[in-house]
């Protein structure tokens, strides 16, 4: 018998449970995930983070300046 995917198990088993039990199961699953098991909560910014932030910031500034300029030339 082939292994079921998580989606198949969900459809066949979990979806049939009463809503309260589904909430309990969801809470149990979330509590079982280690605090830093999924997301890197690093407080430090990488060079790539800084570059993306500054690029995005400058694009926003330029966009706002162009909008202001367009508004004053009308």
C-alpha positions in Angstrom: 0.0 0.0 0.0 1.5 3.4 -1.0 2.1 6.0 1.6 -0.5 8.7 1.8 0.4 12.4 1.3 -0.4 14.9 4.1 -3.2 16.3 2.0 -4.7 12.8 1.6 -4.5 12.2 5.4 -6.1 15.5 6.1 -9.0 14.9 3.7 -9.6 11.4 5.0 -9.0 11.7 8.7 -8.7 15.3 10.0 -11.5 16.9 8.0 -13.9 14.3 9.4 -13.1 15.4 13.0 -15.4 17.8 14.9 -14.2 21.4 14.7 -13.1 21.5 18.3 -10.9 18.5 17.9 -9.4 20.0 14.7 -8.5 23.1 16.7 -7.0 20.9 19.4 -5.0 19.0 16.9 -3.8 22.2 15.2 -2.7 23.6 18.6 -0.8 20.4 19.4 1.0 20.4 16.1 2.0 24.1 16.5 3.2 23.5 20.1 5.3 20.6 18.8 7.3 22.8 16.4 10.5 24.0 18.0 10.6 27.8 18.6 13.3 28.4 15.9 12.5 25.3 13.9 11.0 27.1 10.9 12.1 30.7 10.7 15.5 32.3 11.3 14.8 35.0 13.8 18.3 36.5 13.5 18.5 40.1 14.8 21.3 40.9 12.3 20.8 42.1 8.8 22.9 40.5 6.0 24.4 42.5 3.2 21.7 41.2 1.0 19.0 42.4 3.4 20.6 45.9 3.6 20.9 46.1 -0.2 17.2 45.0 -0.7 16.1 47.5 1.9 18.0 50.4 0.5 17.0 49.6 -3.0 13.3 49.4 -2.1 13.6 52.6 0.0 15.1 54.6 -2.8 12.5 53.3 -5.3 9.8 54.5 -2.9 11.4 57.9 -2.4 11.9 58.4 -6.2 8.3 57.4 -6.7 7.0 59.9 -4.2 9.2 62.7 -5.6 7.9 62.0 -9.1 4.3 62.0 -7.8 4.9 65.3 -6.0 6.5 66.8 -9.1 3.6 65.6 -11.3 1.1 67.2 -8.9 2.9 70.6 -8.9 3.3 70.7 -12.7 -0.4 70.3 -13.3 
